[in-house]
Amino acid sequence: MSVARTVLVVEDDPALRRLLASALTRDGHDVVAITDGRSCIAWLQAARDEGRVPALVLTDLRMPGGGLEFITRICRGLPGVPVLLMTAFGDSASHAGARLAGVRQVFDKPLDVDLLRARVAELVAA
């Protein structure tokens, strides 16, 4: 798996996780689909131990092991790696907290998958 093209998709909804993983794979990304925040942290720790870093993290806000603390940990633990956030609870406090944590962009659900795919491509290519 090419580390430079690896996109982590962290989403607890199975249908959305499959949709995003499929779309991003078709776009040429190596996708690692993860179901919750704890599994994401474990994957990142194992990858870091092997000297690997993903190109981008796309994550839900509200899911098991998620939340702003999780987002902050991801952003601080992966300096320079873009983090995109998806949320069905897109209130101004969540958006502001995410941006303060270091999230590049927040996408409110329901998602415009084409817009999301374009943003992922732009950030991975940068």
C-alpha positions in Angstrom: 0.0 0.0 0.0 1.4 3.4 -1.0 1.6 5.5 2.1 1.5 8.7 0.1 -1.9 7.9 -1.2 -3.5 6.3 1.9 -6.7 7.8 3.0 -8.2 6.8 6.3 -12.0 6.8 6.3 -13.3 6.7 9.9 -17.1 6.3 9.9 -19.4 4.1 12.1 -22.2 4.0 9.5 -21.5 0.9 7.4 -23.3 2.1 4.3 -21.6 5.5 4.3 -18.2 4.0 5.1 -18.6 1.6 2.1 -19.7 4.4 -0.2 -16.8 6.7 0.7 -14.3 3.9 0.5 -15.6 2.8 -2.9 -15.6 6.3 -4.3 -12.1 7.2 -3.0 -10.7 3.8 -4.2 -12.1 4.5 -7.7 -10.3 7.9 -7.5 -7.0 6.0 -7.1 -6.6 6.3 -3.3 -5.5 3.4 -1.1 -8.4 3.5 1.5 -8.3 2.1 5.0 -11.9 2.0 6.3 -12.2 2.1 10.1 -15.3 1.8 12.2 -14.6 3.9 15.3 -12.2 6.3 17.0 -10.4 3.6 19.1 -9.7 1.5 16.1 -8.4 4.6 14.3 -6.0 5.4 17.1 -4.7 1.8 17.2 -4.2 1.8 13.4 -2.3 5.1 13.5 -0.1 3.9 16.4 0.8 0.7 14.5 1.5 2.7 11.3 3.6 5.2 13.1 5.6 2.3 14.6 6.3 1.2 11.1 7.2 4.7 9.9 4.0 5.2 7.9 1.7 8.2 7.8 -1.5 8.5 5.9 -2.0 11.2 3.3 -5.3 12.3 4.8 -7.9 11.4 7.5 -11.6 11.7 6.8 -13.5 11.1 9.9 -17.0 11.4 11.5 -17.4 13.5 14.6 -20.0 11.5 16.6 -19.2 7.8 16.7 -17.9 5.4 19.3 -14.5 6.7 20.5 -15.1 10.0 18.5 -15.7 13.6 19.5 -13.6 16.7 19.7 -11.0 15.1 21.9 -10.5 12.4 19.3 -10.3 15.0 16.5 -7.7 17.0 18.5 -5.6 13.9 19.2 -5.6 13.1 15.5 -4.7 16.6 14.4 -1.9 17.0 16.9 -0.6 13.5 16.4 -0.4 14.0 12.6 1.0 17.5 12.0 0.8 18.3 8.4 -1.7 15.6 7.5 -5.0 17.1 6.4 -8.0 16.0 8.5 -11.5 16.4 7.1 -14.5 16.1 9.3 -18.0 14.8 8.6 -20.9 15.5 10.9 -24.6 15.3 11.0 -24.5 17.7 14.0 -23.0 20.7 12.2 -23.7 23.4 14.7 -21.4 26.4 15.0 -19.8 25.2 18.2 -18.8 21.9 16.6 -17.4 23.6 13.5 -15.4 26.1 15.6 -14.1 23.4 17.9 -13.0 21.3 14.9 -11.3 24.2 13.3 -9.5 25.0 16.5 -8.3 21.4 16.7 -6.8 21.7 13.2 -9.5 20.3 10.9 -9.1 21.6 7.4 -12.7 21.4 6.5 -16.0 20.3 7.9 -18.6 18.6 5.7 -22.2 18.5 7.0 -24.2 15.4 6.4 -25.9 14.6 4.1 -22.7 14.8 2.2 -22.0 16.1 -1.3 -19.8 13.1 -2.2 -18.4 14.7 -5.4 -17.4 17.9 -3.5 -15.8 15.7 -0.8 -13.9 13.6 -3.4 -12.6 16.8 -5.1 -11.3 18.2 -1.8 -9.6 14.9 -0.9 -7.9 14.8 -4.3 -6.8 18.4 -3.9 -5.3 17.9 -0.4 -3.6 14.5 -1.2 -2.0 16.1 -4.3 -0.7 19.1 -2.4 
